[in-house]
Amino acid sequence: MKKMTMMVTALLLSASLLWTPQQAHASSTQKFCAAHDAKLAQDMATAIAAVVGVKMLLGGTCSYIGLSLAVEVSLKSGKDHAKQFEKIVPRVIAASRGFFKVIVPTSDKAYEALKGHNEWLAKVFRGNMLGGFEDFASMQSASGKPQVKACRGLLKVFQHAHKVLLPAVAYLAASKGVCALAKAINPHCKKSSKHKNKCALPVYHDLPDAEVYSSEENQSCNAKRDKALDRFLKLASQYGPKLSAMGAFNKKLGALLGPTAQQLRTFHRTLSSFYGAVKPVDRGMKKLNSILKPLTKGLKAIGALMNKRVCVPYKTVTTTRKCKKIKIAGKKTKKCTKVLKTTTKKVCTTIKNIGKAAGAVQKPLEKLADKAAKPILSRLPKKLPIPGMSKIKSKLNSLSSAMKFGKLASVMKTVTKAKTYVNTLSTLKRQLSSIKNNAR
């Protein structure tokens, strides 16, 4: 059993390099598979959860930014058309006066509010927020407004980060499995030894010196156990350098991941709060956008209507003399009478030129213009519901302050090495499992 306990010690000393930030040696205080491993796994879980959450929220956020910009463009078009036609339409189409009196100031107010809102979005979602992600510069969209490009670029960064960090989960799972198996071998040693106190390795306390067992008497072990423990000893020698390299990897990754995981968590929470304020505004934007489409279409129809020709009948009365010869007392004489002659004519003009028509036909022409415009005016919105965007502004300030995850790029570069270690740990895990079963 002395042979077995020395082999357990050797493997634990080698394996402890994987789990502790300092190189393990005899008689040093270690917390094998405890604090360091738990902290790294916890930080990784926090980072991945935050990355996945941010990825989902950024999708909706980028859509909202794009919608807000599109509504601004539509609103500007509607506002400009309304101002343009306000100068001429109400003069000849009396039915439109109430509409233009409301829509012009309302569209002006809505446009200024939305323009300012989009400027605030542009201050937060900007190209330089991707600082530290130089290798991912190509992830930014090639076209679109700067804030849309920046948001979609950030979304691609987090999509890539999720893909890169996932192998680390497999790495940590394999590490945990190796650790659990190494710990599980110790009780078997304790059960088979006559010197239980010396054989039992205190996993969460000091690892004993290998020399402690050098003076112990040989104890009988069956051939099957001896063979398994021989393999155990070989594994300790074979995997020592690899576990040492993984220990250095863990130390480097842990130093980067710890603060980054907390930054990502803060950013996720802040973005979640921001998106909570965005959702009702997003619904309002969609409603406003659905109103702006018929508004712009209707205003264009009114513009086209101004070139429509309208005609009214116009009667003129003329006086003519009608003469005929008659006999009076045997004499022929010419008798003339006045005759009134009524002539009906059409007076035509375009609606925009009704004001130039003769005064007598202006009123009838205006009635025809009102009648032609009525179907269009009935489809136009009477007001523009402006979504309340004040809450988003305060959330944007917090979001801007939370955009501190520059070390994520370094974490992503470092964690790619985890892939190369997964197969090594999986193989070691299978071998330790076999040893555990045969060392009982």
Long-range contacts (C-beta under 8 A, 24 or more apart in sequence): 1-189, 1-192, 1-193, 1-194, 1-195, 1-199, 1-216, 1-218, 1-219, 1-221, 2-213, 2-214, 2-216, 2-217, 2-218, 2-219, 3-218, 3-221, 3-226, 3-229, 4-189, 4-192, 4-221, 4-225, 4-229, 4-232, 4-439, 5-189, 5-193, 5-198, 5-199, 5-201, 5-213, 5-216, 6-210, 6-213, 7-229, 7-232, 7-233, 7-236, 8-185, 8-186, 8-189, 8-201, 8-232, 9-201, 9-207, 9-208, 9-210, 9-213, 10-210, 10-233, 10-236, 10-237, 11-182, 11-232, 11-233, 11-235, 11-236, 12-182, 12-201, 12-207, 13-207, 13-210, 13-236, 14-236, 14-239, 14-240, 14-243, 14-244, 15-178, 15-179, 15-182, 15-239, 15-243, 16-207, 17-240, 17-243, 17-244, 17-246, 17-247, 18-175, 18-178, 18-179, 18-243, 18-246, 18-247, 18-250, 19-175, 19-179, 19-247, 19-250, 20-247, 21-247, 21-250, 21-251, 21-254, 23-244, 23-247, 24-207, 26-207, 26-208, 26-209, 26-210, 26-211, 27-206, 27-207, 27-208, 27-209, 28-206, 28-207, 29-205, 29-206, 30-206, 30-207, 31-204, 32-179, 32-183, 32-203, 32-204, 32-207, 33-176, 33-179, 33-180, 33-182, 33-183, 33-203, 34-204, 36-250, 36-254, 37-172, 37-175, 37-176, 37-179, 39-254, 39-258, 40-172, 40-250, 40-253, 40-254, 40-257, 41-172, 41-176, 43-254, 43-257, 43-258, 43-261, 44-165, 44-168, 44-169, 44-172, 44-257, 44-261, 46-261, 46-262, 46-264, 46-265, 47-165, 47-257, 47-260, 47-261, 47-264, 47-411, 48-162, 48-165, 48-166, 48-168, 48-169, 49-265, 49-268, 50-261, 50-264, 50-265, 50-267, 50-268, 51-158, 51-161, 51-162, 51-165, 51-264, 52-162, 53-268, 53-271, 53-272, 54-158, 54-264, 54-267, 54-268, 54-271, 55-155, 55-158, 55-159, 55-162, 57-268, 57-271, 57-272, 57-275, 58-151, 58-154, 58-155, 58-158, 58-271, 59-155, 60-275, 60-278, 60-279, 60-282, 61-151, 61-271, 61-274, 61-275, 61-278, 62-148, 62-151, 62-152, 62-155, 64-278, 64-281, 64-282, 64-285, 65-118, 65-121, 65-125, 65-147, 65-148, 65-151, 66-144, 66-148, 67-282, 67-285, 67-286, 67-289, 68-114, 68-117, 68-118, 68-121, 68-285, 69-118, 69-145, 69-147, 69-148, 70-289, 71-114, 71-285, 71-288, 71-289, 71-292, 72-111, 72-114, 72-115, 72-118, 74-289, 74-292, 74-293, 74-296, 75-107, 75-110, 75-111, 75-114, 75-288, 75-292, 75-384, 76-111, 77-296, 78-107, 78-292, 78-295, 78-296, 78-299, 79-104, 79-107, 79-108, 79-110, 79-111, 81-296, 81-299, 81-300, 81-303, 82-107, 82-299, 84-303, 85-299, 85-302, 85-303, 85-306, 88-306, 88-352, 89-302, 89-306, 91-355, 92-306, 92-351, 92-352, 92-354, 92-355, 92-366, 92-369, 93-302, 93-351, 93-366, 93-369, 93-370, 93-373, 94-366, 94-370, 95-370, 95-373, 95-374, 95-377, 96-302, 96-373, 96-377, 99-377, 99-380, 99-382, 102-382, 102-383, 103-295, 103-380, 103-381, 103-384, 106-383, 106-384, 107-384, 109-386, 110-288, 110-384, 110-386, 113-386, 113-389, 114-386, 114-389, 117-389, 117-392, 117-393, 118-147, 120-392, 120-393, 120-396, 121-147, 121-396, 122-146, 122-147, 123-396, 123-400, 124-396, 124-399, 124-400, 124-403, 125-150, 125-151, 125-154, 126-150, 127-153, 129-154, 129-403, 130-154, 130-157, 131-406, 132-405, 132-406, 132-407, 132-408, 132-409, 132-410, 133-157, 133-408, 133-409, 134-409, 135-409, 135-413, 136-160, 136-409, 157-408, 160-412, 161-408, 161-412, 164-412, 164-415, 164-416, 165-411, 165-412, 165-415, 167-415, 167-416, 167-418, 167-419, 167-422, 168-253, 168-415, 168-418, 170-418, 170-422, 171-418, 171-419, 171-421, 171-422, 171-425, 174-421, 174-422, 174-425, 174-426, 174-429, 175-246, 175-425, 177-425, 177-429, 178-425, 178-428, 178-429, 178-432, 181-429, 181-432, 181-433, 181-436, 182-432, 184-436, 185-232, 185-432, 185-435, 185-436, 185-439, 188-436, 188-439, 188-440, 189-439, 192-219, 192-221, 192-225, 193-219, 194-219, 224-438, 225-438, 225-439, 225-440, 227-438, 228-434, 228-435, 228-438, 228-439, 229-435, 229-439, 231-431, 231-434, 231-435, 232-435, 232-439, 235-428, 235-431, 235-432, 235-435, 239-424, 239-428, 242-421, 242-424, 246-421, 246-425, 249-414, 249-417, 249-418, 249-421, 252-414, 253-411, 253-414, 253-415, 253-418, 256-407, 256-410, 256-411, 256-414, 257-411, 259-407, 260-405, 260-407, 260-408, 260-411, 263-404, 263-405, 263-407, 263-408, 264-405, 264-408, 266-402, 266-404, 267-402, 267-403, 267-404, 267-405, 270-395, 270-398, 270-399, 270-401, 270-402, 271-399, 271-402, 273-395, 273-398, 274-392, 274-395, 274-396, 274-398, 274-399, 277-391, 277-392, 277-395, 278-392, 278-395, 280-387, 280-388, 281-387, 281-388, 281-389, 281-391, 281-392, 283-387, 284-385, 284-386, 284-387, 284-388, 285-387, 287-385, 287-387, 288-384, 288-385, 288-386, 288-387, 291-381, 291-384, 291-385, 292-384, 294-379, 294-380, 294-381, 295-380, 295-381, 295-384, 298-376, 298-377, 298-379, 298-380, 299-380, 301-376, 302-373, 302-376, 302-377, 305-351, 305-372, 305-373, 305-376, 306-350, 306-351, 306-352, 307-350, 307-351, 307-352, 308-350, 308-351, 308-372, 309-348, 309-349, 309-350, 310-348, 310-349, 310-350, 310-351, 310-354, 310-365, 310-368, 310-369, 310-372, 311-346, 311-347, 311-348, 312-346, 312-347, 312-361, 312-364, 312-365, 312-368, 313-344, 313-345, 313-346, 313-347, 314-344, 314-345, 314-346, 314-347, 314-360, 314-361, 315-342, 315-343, 315-344, 315-345, 316-342, 316-343, 316-345, 317-341, 317-342, 317-343, 318-343
